[in-house]
């Protein structure tokens, strides 16, 4: 970018900043409304499934342990796969490849044969309350089935010893708040650029701007800057509310979360610009925002329904929306402290999506100028 181009971008940035300062609606949209939404939804929303991915470490390798595993699989609730060590299974739970880990001890069949208690440890990913509730409800049924299958008796025995990981108290707000922040941030970012630019089209000020030497890419870049700052303010408000009001812990890296937030905000600001360039009318833009922004962020990001339990075609469809990937990163950093090298897929997906949307927006913008 040469000096003259930089000056034009700077001029648009300053113009847009002054417009924001004169517009109470935009400031309220970025600052006040997210705070109110966090408080209302954070206190009111509560989330209390088949083929739950389960890693199994069979240290006993006896008929009894194999019968127990078969009972898991035949229940329809769990889908087990073998891992060699508890450490390997723990890593799978931490990375999200499994929702639970079952460890069958080496003396499992001996204790059963001697009539002693033979507890089997089950470790469950506590960051997802829906999975935890399902696992706890199903384990009692499987315990009774396993008792009949292994011991050939209807006498109930306490087989499973459960330990919850990452969210040991099953605090719903620990599960809800990262998802709620994702939904609010995506809606605010997409709405600000979609409505503000559409307003310029309706008022005719965009035509005046286009009559100047400024280029389309400079217009888009200059307009994104102020709303990037406002969107980061929204992020800070939701983050502080999450940490200070709802007492959600943060176990991961703030740098990873900030990098993901920057890409995520940029993606939705770019989507908002694409909507504004395509529609040019605020009423139509609002409809697009609901369809592209709010509904996918709520229903297709994993905030309400776990993606891994959706039909396959819907799982692929969720890949079109950045909210899916940001929610994965946000929950991982808040509760699990997942390292960056395990999150490169969602980072790459969001970066590619942002690039494609910017390219489509610029191409559509140029075509509209012809």
C-alpha positions as a Markdown table, in Angstrom:
| # | Residue | x | y | z |
|---|---|---|---|---|
| 1 | Unk | 0.0 | 0.0 | 0.0 |
| 2 | Unk | 1.5 | 3.3 | -1.1 |
| 3 | Unk | 1.3 | 6.6 | 0.8 |
| 4 | Unk | -1.7 | 8.0 | -1.1 |
| 5 | Unk | -3.7 | 4.8 | -0.7 |
| 6 | Unk | -2.9 | 4.7 | 3.0 |
| 7 | Unk | -4.1 | 8.3 | 3.3 |
| 8 | Unk | -7.4 | 7.5 | 1.6 |
| 9 | Unk | -7.9 | 4.5 | 3.9 |
| 10 | Unk | -7.1 | 6.7 | 6.9 |
| 11 | Unk | -9.6 | 9.3 | 5.7 |
| 12 | Unk | -12.4 | 6.8 | 5.4 |
| 13 | Unk | -11.4 | 5.3 | 8.8 |
| 14 | Unk | -11.7 | 8.8 | 10.4 |
| 15 | Unk | -15.0 | 9.5 | 8.6 |
| 16 | Unk | -16.5 | 6.2 | 9.8 |
| 17 | Unk | -15.2 | 6.8 | 13.3 |
| 18 | Unk | -16.9 | 10.2 | 13.5 |
| 19 | Unk | -20.1 | 8.7 | 12.1 |
| 20 | Unk | -20.0 | 6.0 | 14.9 |
| 21 | Unk | -19.5 | 8.7 | 17.6 |
| 22 | Unk | -22.6 | 10.6 | 16.3 |
| 23 | Unk | -24.7 | 7.4 | 16.1 |
| 24 | Unk | -26.0 | 6.2 | 19.6 |
| 25 | Unk | -27.5 | 3.1 | 18.0 |
| 26 | Unk | -24.1 | 1.8 | 16.8 |
| 27 | Unk | -22.5 | 2.5 | 20.1 |
| 28 | Unk | -25.3 | 0.8 | 22.0 |
| 29 | Unk | -25.2 | -2.1 | 19.6 |
| 30 | Unk | -21.5 | -2.7 | 20.4 |
| 31 | Unk | -21.5 | -1.9 | 24.1 |
| 32 | Unk | -24.8 | -1.8 | 25.9 |
| 33 | Unk | -26.8 | -4.5 | 24.1 |
| 34 | Unk | -24.1 | -7.3 | 24.4 |
| 35 | Unk | -23.8 | -6.6 | 28.1 |
| 36 | Unk | -27.6 | -6.9 | 28.6 |
| 37 | Unk | -27.7 | -10.0 | 26.5 |
| 38 | Unk | -24.9 | -11.7 | 28.5 |
| 39 | Unk | -26.7 | -11.0 | 31.8 |
| 40 | Unk | -30.1 | -12.1 | 30.7 |
| 41 | Unk | -29.1 | -15.2 | 28.7 |
| 42 | Unk | -26.3 | -16.1 | 31.0 |
| 43 | Unk | -28.7 | -16.3 | 34.0 |
| 44 | Unk | -31.7 | -17.8 | 32.1 |
| 45 | Unk | -30.4 | -20.4 | 29.6 |
| 46 | Unk | -29.8 | -23.9 | 31.0 |
| 47 | Unk | -28.8 | -27.1 | 29.1 |
| 48 | Unk | -29.2 | -30.3 | 31.2 |
| 49 | Unk | -27.8 | -38.2 | 22.8 |
| 50 | Unk | -26.5 | -41.7 | 20.7 |
| 51 | Unk | -23.1 | -42.9 | 19.7 |
| 52 | Unk | -21.2 | -41.0 | 22.3 |
| 53 | Unk | -17.5 | -41.3 | 21.4 |
| 54 | Unk | -15.9 | -43.3 | 24.1 |
| 55 | Unk | -12.2 | -44.4 | 24.5 |
| 56 | Unk | -11.7 | -47.7 | 26.3 |
| 57 | Unk | -8.5 | -48.9 | 28.0 |
| 58 | Unk | -8.9 | -52.6 | 28.6 |
| 59 | Unk | -6.1 | -53.5 | 31.0 |
| 60 | Unk | -7.7 | -56.8 | 31.9 |
| 61 | Unk | -8.4 | -58.4 | 28.5 |
| 62 | Unk | -10.6 | -61.1 | 29.9 |
| 63 | Unk | -14.0 | -62.5 | 28.8 |
| 64 | Unk | -15.6 | -60.3 | 31.5 |
| 65 | Unk | -14.0 | -57.1 | 30.3 |
| 66 | Unk | -14.9 | -57.9 | 26.6 |
| 67 | Unk | -18.5 | -58.5 | 27.7 |
| 68 | Unk | -18.5 | -55.2 | 29.4 |
| 69 | Unk | -17.3 | -53.4 | 26.3 |
| 70 | Unk | -19.9 | -55.3 | 24.2 |
| 71 | Unk | -22.6 | -54.1 | 26.6 |
| 72 | Unk | -21.4 | -50.5 | 26.0 |
| 73 | Unk | -21.6 | -50.9 | 22.2 |
| 74 | Unk | -24.9 | -52.8 | 22.1 |
| 75 | Unk | -26.6 | -50.1 | 24.2 |
| 76 | Unk | -26.7 | -47.7 | 21.3 |
| 77 | Unk | -25.6 | -44.9 | 23.6 |
| 78 | Unk | -21.9 | -45.3 | 23.3 |
| 79 | Unk | -19.5 | -45.9 | 20.4 |
| 80 | Unk | -16.3 | -47.3 | 21.8 |
| 81 | Unk | -12.8 | -47.5 | 20.4 |
| 82 | Unk | -9.7 | -49.0 | 22.0 |
| 83 | Unk | -6.7 | -47.0 | 23.2 |
| 84 | Unk | -3.6 | -48.4 | 24.7 |
| 85 | Unk | -3.0 | -46.4 | 27.8 |
| 86 | Unk | -5.1 | -44.1 | 30.1 |
| 87 | Unk | -2.8 | -41.2 | 29.1 |
| 88 | Unk | -3.6 | -41.7 | 25.4 |
| 89 | Unk | -7.3 | -41.8 | 26.3 |
| 90 | Unk | -7.0 | -38.6 | 28.4 |
| 91 | Unk | -5.4 | -36.8 | 25.4 |
| 92 | Unk | -8.3 | -37.9 | 23.2 |
| 93 | Unk | -10.9 | -36.5 | 25.7 |
| 94 | Unk | -8.9 | -33.3 | 26.0 |
| 95 | Unk | -8.6 | -32.9 | 22.2 |
| 96 | Unk | -12.3 | -33.6 | 21.7 |
| 97 | Unk | -11.9 | -36.9 | 19.9 |
| 98 | Unk | -13.7 | -38.6 | 22.7 |
| 99 | Unk | -16.3 | -37.5 | 25.1 |
| 100 | Unk | -15.6 | -40.2 | 27.8 |
| 101 | Unk | -12.8 | -42.5 | 28.8 |
| 102 | Unk | -13.4 | -46.0 | 30.3 |
| 103 | Unk | -10.5 | -47.7 | 32.2 |
| 104 | Unk | -11.0 | -51.3 | 33.0 |
| 105 | Unk | -8.4 | -52.4 | 35.7 |
| 106 | Unk | -6.1 | -55.4 | 35.4 |
| 107 | Unk | -7.8 | -57.3 | 38.2 |
| 108 | Unk | -11.4 | -56.7 | 37.0 |
| 109 | Unk | -12.3 | -60.3 | 36.4 |
| 110 | Unk | -10.5 | -61.6 | 39.5 |
| 111 | Unk | -12.5 | -59.3 | 41.8 |
| 112 | Unk | -15.7 | -60.2 | 40.0 |
| 113 | Unk | -15.0 | -63.9 | 40.5 |
| 114 | Unk | -14.2 | -63.5 | 44.2 |
| 115 | Unk | -17.4 | -61.5 | 44.7 |
| 116 | Unk | -15.6 | -58.2 | 45.5 |
| 117 | Unk | -16.5 | -54.8 | 44.1 |
| 118 | Unk | -14.7 | -54.2 | 40.7 |
| 119 | Unk | -15.0 | -50.6 | 40.0 |
| 120 | Unk | -14.4 | -49.3 | 36.4 |
| 121 | Unk | -13.3 | -45.7 | 36.1 |
| 122 | Unk | -15.2 | -43.5 | 33.7 |
| 123 | Unk | -13.8 | -40.1 | 33.0 |
| 124 | Unk | -16.3 | -37.7 | 31.2 |
| 125 | Unk | -15.6 | -34.4 | 29.4 |
| 126 | Unk | -17.4 | -32.0 | 31.7 |
| 127 | Unk | -17.2 | -29.0 | 29.3 |
| 128 | Unk | -20.3 | -30.3 | 27.4 |
| 129 | Unk | -23.2 | -30.6 | 29.8 |
| 130 | Unk | -25.4 | -32.3 | 27.3 |
| 131 | Unk | -23.0 | -35.1 | 27.0 |
| 132 | Unk | -22.4 | -35.4 | 30.7 |
| 133 | Unk | -26.1 | -35.6 | 31.4 |
| 134 | Unk | -26.5 | -38.3 | 28.8 |
| 135 | Unk | -23.5 | -40.3 | 30.1 |
| 136 | Unk | -24.7 | -40.2 | 33.7 |
| 137 | Unk | -28.2 | -41.2 | 32.8 |
| 138 | Unk | -27.1 | -44.1 | 30.6 |
| 139 | Unk | -24.4 | -45.5 | 32.9 |
| 140 | Unk | -26.9 | -46.7 | 35.4 |
| 141 | Unk | -28.7 | -48.7 | 32.7 |
| 142 | Unk | -25.5 | -50.1 | 31.3 |
| 143 | Unk | -24.4 | -51.0 | 34.8 |
| 144 | Unk | -27.5 | -53.2 | 35.2 |
| 145 | Unk | -27.0 | -54.8 | 31.8 |
| 146 | Unk | -23.4 | -55.5 | 32.4 |
| 147 | Unk | -24.2 | -57.1 | 35.7 |
| 148 | Unk | -26.6 | -59.5 | 34.0 |
| 149 | Unk | -24.2 | -60.2 | 31.1 |
| 150 | Unk | -21.0 | -60.6 | 33.1 |
| 151 | Unk | -22.2 | -62.1 | 36.4 |
| 152 | Unk | -25.3 | -63.8 | 35.0 |
| 153 | Unk | -27.4 | -62.3 | 37.8 |
| 154 | Unk | -29.9 | -59.5 | 38.2 |
| 155 | Unk | -28.3 | -58.2 | 41.4 |
| 156 | Unk | -27.2 | -54.6 | 40.9 |
| 157 | Unk | -23.6 | -53.8 | 41.5 |
| 158 | Unk | -21.7 | -50.4 | 41.5 |
| 159 | Unk | -19.4 | -51.0 | 38.6 |
| 160 | Unk | -18.6 | -47.5 | 37.4 |
| 161 | Unk | -16.6 | -44.9 | 39.2 |
| 162 | Unk | -17.1 | -41.6 | 37.5 |
| 163 | Unk | -14.7 | -38.6 | 37.4 |
| 164 | Unk | -15.6 | -35.5 | 35.6 |
| 165 | Unk | -12.9 | -33.6 | 33.7 |
| 166 | Unk | -12.6 | -29.8 | 33.0 |
| 167 | Unk | -16.0 | -29.0 | 34.6 |
| 168 | Unk | -16.2 | -31.2 | 37.7 |
| 169 | Unk | -19.1 | -29.3 | 39.3 |
| 170 | Unk | -21.2 | -29.5 | 36.1 |
| 171 | Unk | -21.7 | -25.7 | 36.2 |
| 172 | Unk | -24.0 | -24.9 | 33.3 |
| 173 | Unk | -22.6 | -21.4 | 33.0 |
| 174 | Unk | -19.1 | -22.7 | 32.3 |
| 175 | Unk | -20.6 | -24.5 | 29.3 |
| 176 | Unk | -23.0 | -21.7 | 28.2 |
| 177 | Unk | -20.9 | -18.6 | 28.4 |
| 178 | Unk | -18.2 | -19.3 | 25.7 |
| 179 | Unk | -21.0 | -20.2 | 23.3 |
| 180 | Unk | -23.1 | -17.2 | 24.3 |
| 181 | Unk | -20.2 | -14.9 | 23.7 |
| 182 | Unk | -19.7 | -16.4 | 20.2 |
| 183 | Unk | -23.4 | -15.8 | 19.3 |
| 184 | Unk | -23.4 | -12.2 | 20.6 |
| 185 | Unk | -20.0 | -11.3 | 19.0 |
| 186 | Unk | -21.1 | -12.7 | 15.6 |
| 187 | Unk | -24.4 | -10.9 | 15.6 |
| 188 | Unk | -22.9 | -7.6 | 16.6 |
| 189 | Unk | -20.1 | -7.7 | 14.1 |
| 190 | Unk | -22.2 | -8.7 | 11.1 |
| 191 | Unk | -25.0 | -6.3 | 12.0 |
| 192 | Unk | -22.8 | -3.2 | 12.3 |
| 193 | Unk | -21.2 | -3.4 | 8.9 |
| 194 | Unk | -24.4 | -4.6 | 7.2 |
| 195 | Unk | -26.7 | -1.9 | 8.4 |
| 196 | Unk | -24.2 | 1.0 | 8.4 |
| 197 | Unk | -23.1 | 0.6 | 4.8 |
| 198 | Unk | -26.7 | -0.1 | 3.7 |
| 199 | Unk | -27.6 | 3.2 | 5.3 |
| 200 | Unk | -25.1 | 5.0 | 3.1 |
| 201 | Unk | -26.5 | 3.4 | 0.0 |
| 202 | Unk | -30.0 | 4.5 | 1.0 |
| 203 | Unk | -29.0 | 8.1 | 1.8 |
| 204 | Unk | -26.9 | 8.5 | -1.3 |
| 205 | Unk | -23.6 | 9.2 | 0.5 |
| 206 | Unk | -22.0 | 6.1 | -1.0 |
| 207 | Unk | -22.3 | 7.6 | -4.5 |
| 208 | Unk | -20.6 | 10.7 | -3.3 |
| 209 | Unk | -17.8 | 8.6 | -1.9 |
| 210 | Unk | -17.4 | 6.7 | -5.1 |
| 211 | Unk | -17.1 | 9.9 | -7.1 |
| 212 | Unk | -13.7 | 10.5 | -5.3 |
| 213 | Unk | -10.4 | 8.9 | -6.3 |
| 214 | Unk | -10.8 | 6.3 | -3.6 |
| 215 | Unk | -10.7 | 2.6 | -4.7 |
| 216 | Unk | -13.3 | 0.0 | -3.7 |
| 217 | Unk | -10.7 | -2.0 | -1.7 |
| 218 | Unk | -9.7 | 1.2 | 0.2 |
| 219 | Unk | -13.4 | 1.9 | 1.0 |
| 220 | Unk | -13.9 | -1.6 | 2.4 |
| 221 | Unk | -10.6 | -1.6 | 4.4 |
| 222 | Unk | -11.3 | 1.9 | 5.8 |
| 223 | Unk | -14.8 | 0.9 | 6.9 |
| 224 | Unk | -13.7 | -2.4 | 8.6 |
| 225 | Unk | -11.2 | -0.7 | 10.9 |
| 226 | Unk | -13.6 | 1.3 | 13.2 |
| 227 | Unk | -16.0 | -1.7 | 13.5 |
| 228 | Unk | -13.1 | -4.0 | 14.3 |
| 229 | Unk | -12.3 | -1.8 | 17.3 |
| 230 | Unk | -16.0 | -1.7 | 18.4 |
| 231 | Unk | -16.3 | -5.5 | 18.0 |
| 232 | Unk | -13.2 | -5.9 | 20.2 |
| 233 | Unk | -15.0 | -3.8 | 22.8 |
| 234 | Unk | -17.9 | -6.2 | 22.6 |
| 235 | Unk | -15.5 | -9.1 | 23.1 |
| 236 | Unk | -13.9 | -7.4 | 26.1 |
| 237 | Unk | -17.3 | -6.8 | 27.7 |
| 238 | Unk | -18.5 | -10.4 | 27.2 |
| 239 | Unk | -15.1 | -11.7 | 28.4 |
| 240 | Unk | -15.1 | -9.6 | 31.6 |
| 241 | Unk | -18.7 | -10.5 | 32.3 |
| 242 | Unk | -17.9 | -14.2 | 31.8 |
| 243 | Unk | -14.9 | -14.1 | 34.1 |
| 244 | Unk | -16.0 | -11.6 | 36.8 |
| 245 | Unk | -19.8 | -12.0 | 37.0 |
| 246 | Unk | -20.2 | -15.7 | 36.1 |
| 247 | Unk | -16.9 | -16.8 | 37.5 |
| 248 | Unk | -16.0 | -19.0 | 34.5 |
| 249 | Unk | -12.3 | -20.1 | 34.8 |
| 250 | Unk | -9.8 | -19.6 | 32.0 |
| 251 | Unk | -7.3 | -22.3 | 31.7 |
| 252 | Unk | -5.7 | -21.7 | 28.3 |
| 253 | Unk | -3.8 | -19.0 | 26.4 |
| 254 | Unk | -5.1 | -15.5 | 26.1 |
| 255 | Unk | -2.9 | -15.0 | 23.0 |
| 256 | Unk | -4.6 | -18.0 | 21.3 |
| 257 | Unk | -8.1 | -16.7 | 22.2 |
| 258 | Unk | -7.2 | -13.1 | 21.0 |
| 259 | Unk | -5.9 | -14.4 | 17.7 |
| 260 | Unk | -9.0 | -16.5 | 17.1 |
| 261 | Unk | -11.2 | -13.5 | 18.1 |
| 262 | Unk | -9.4 | -11.2 | 15.6 |
| 263 | Unk | -10.0 | -13.7 | 12.7 |
| 264 | Unk | -13.6 | -14.4 | 13.8 |
| 265 | Unk | -14.5 | -10.7 | 14.0 |
| 266 | Unk | -12.9 | -10.0 | 10.7 |
| 267 | Unk | -14.9 | -12.9 | 9.1 |
| 268 | Unk | -18.2 | -11.5 | 10.3 |
| 269 | Unk | -17.4 | -7.9 | 9.5 |
| 270 | Unk | -16.6 | -9.1 | 6.0 |
| 271 | Unk | -19.9 | -11.1 | 5.8 |
| 272 | Unk | -21.7 | -7.9 | 6.9 |
| 273 | Unk | -20.0 | -5.9 | 4.1 |
| 274 | Unk | -20.9 | -8.6 | 1.6 |
| 275 | Unk | -24.6 | -8.4 | 2.7 |
| 276 | Unk | -24.6 | -4.6 | 2.4 |
| 277 | Unk | -23.0 | -4.6 | -1.0 |
| 278 | Unk | -25.4 | -7.3 | -2.2 |
| 279 | Unk | -28.7 | -5.9 | -0.7 |
| 280 | Unk | -28.1 | -2.1 | -0.3 |
| 281 | Unk | -31.3 | -1.9 | 1.8 |
| 282 | Unk | -31.4 | -2.1 | 5.6 |
| 283 | Unk | -34.7 | -4.2 | 5.7 |
| 284 | Unk | -33.3 | -6.8 | 3.4 |
| 285 | Unk | -29.9 | -6.7 | 5.2 |
| 286 | Unk | -31.6 | -7.5 | 8.5 |
| 287 | Unk | -33.2 | -10.6 | 7.0 |
| 288 | Unk | -29.8 | -11.7 | 5.7 |
| 289 | Unk | -28.2 | -11.1 | 9.1 |
| 290 | Unk | -30.8 | -13.3 | 10.8 |
| 291 | Unk | -30.3 | -16.1 | 8.3 |
| 292 | Unk | -26.5 | -15.9 | 7.9 |
| 293 | Unk | -25.5 | -14.6 | 11.3 |
| 294 | Unk | -27.9 | -15.2 | 14.2 |
| 295 | Unk | -29.5 | -18.6 | 13.3 |
| 296 | Unk | -26.2 | -20.4 | 12.3 |
| 297 | Unk | -24.4 | -19.0 | 15.4 |
| 298 | Unk | -27.1 | -20.3 | 17.7 |
| 299 | Unk | -28.1 | -23.6 | 16.0 |
| 300 | Unk | -25.1 | -24.7 | 13.8 |
| 301 | Unk | -22.1 | -23.7 | 16.0 |
| 302 | Unk | -22.5 | -26.4 | 18.6 |
| 303 | Unk | -23.9 | -23.9 | 21.1 |
| 304 | Unk | -27.3 | -25.6 | 21.5 |
| 305 | Unk | -26.8 | -28.9 | 19.8 |
| 306 | Unk | -23.5 | -30.8 | 19.7 |
| 307 | Unk | -22.3 | -31.0 | 16.1 |
| 308 | Unk | -21.1 | -34.6 | 16.4 |
| 309 | Unk | -24.6 | -35.8 | 17.1 |
| 310 | Unk | -26.2 | -34.0 | 14.1 |
| 311 | Unk | -26.9 | -35.9 | 10.8 |
| 312 | Unk | -23.8 | -36.1 | 8.6 |
| 313 | Unk | -25.1 | -33.7 | 6.0 |
| 314 | Unk | -25.7 | -31.1 | 8.7 |
| 315 | Unk | -22.2 | -31.6 | 10.1 |
| 316 | Unk | -20.8 | -30.7 | 6.7 |
| 317 | Unk | -23.2 | -27.8 | 6.4 |
| 318 | Unk | -21.9 | -26.3 | 9.7 |
| 319 | Unk | -18.4 | -26.0 | 8.2 |
| 320 | Unk | -19.7 | -23.0 | 6.2 |
| 321 | Unk | -20.0 | -20.8 | 9.3 |
| 322 | Unk | -17.0 | -19.4 | 11.3 |
| 323 | Unk | -19.0 | -19.6 | 14.5 |
| 324 | Unk | -18.6 | -23.3 | 14.6 |
| 325 | Unk | -14.8 | -23.0 | 14.7 |
| 326 | Unk | -14.6 | -20.1 | 17.0 |
| 327 | Unk | -16.8 | -21.8 | 19.6 |
| 328 | Unk | -14.6 | -24.8 | 19.5 |
| 329 | Unk | -11.5 | -22.6 | 20.2 |
| 330 | Unk | -13.3 | -20.6 | 22.8 |
| 331 | Unk | -14.5 | -23.6 | 24.9 |
| 332 | Unk | -11.1 | -25.3 | 24.5 |
| 333 | Unk | -9.2 | -22.3 | 25.8 |
| 334 | Unk | -11.6 | -21.5 | 28.6 |
| 335 | Unk | -11.8 | -24.9 | 30.1 |
| 336 | Unk | -9.3 | -27.3 | 28.6 |
| 337 | Unk | -6.1 | -25.3 | 27.8 |
| 338 | Unk | -5.8 | -27.0 | 24.4 |
| 339 | Unk | -2.4 | -26.0 | 22.8 |
| 340 | Unk | -2.3 | -24.1 | 19.5 |
| 341 | Unk | -1.0 | -27.0 | 17.5 |
| 342 | Unk | -4.2 | -28.9 | 18.2 |
| 343 | Unk | -6.4 | -26.0 | 17.0 |
| 344 | Unk | -4.8 | -25.3 | 13.6 |
| 345 | Unk | -7.8 | -26.8 | 11.7 |
| 346 | Unk | -10.4 | -24.3 | 13.1 |
| 347 | Unk | -7.9 | -21.4 | 12.7 |
| 348 | Unk | -7.2 | -22.3 | 9.1 |
| 349 | Unk | -10.9 | -22.7 | 8.3 |
| 350 | Unk | -11.7 | -19.3 | 9.7 |
| 351 | Unk | -8.8 | -17.7 | 7.8 |
| 352 | Unk | -9.9 | -19.3 | 4.5 |
| 353 | Unk | -13.5 | -18.2 | 5.0 |
| 354 | Unk | -12.5 | -14.6 | 5.7 |
| 355 | Unk | -10.3 | -14.5 | 2.6 |
| 356 | Unk | -13.1 | -15.9 | 0.4 |
| 357 | Unk | -15.7 | -13.5 | 1.7 |
| 358 | Unk | -13.4 | -10.5 | 1.2 |
| 359 | Unk | -12.7 | -11.7 | -2.4 |
| 360 | Unk | -16.4 | -12.1 | -3.1 |
| 361 | Unk | -17.3 | -8.7 | -1.5 |
| 362 | Unk | -14.7 | -6.9 | -3.6 |
| 363 | Unk | -15.7 | -8.6 | -6.7 |
| 364 | Unk | -19.4 | -7.8 | -6.2 |
| 365 | Unk | -18.6 | -4.3 | -5.2 |
| 366 | Unk | -16.6 | -3.7 | -8.4 |
| 367 | Unk | -19.4 | -5.2 | -10.5 |
| 368 | Unk | -21.9 | -2.9 | -8.8 |
| 369 | Unk | -19.8 | 0.2 | -9.8 |
| 370 | Unk | -19.9 | -0.7 | -13.5 |
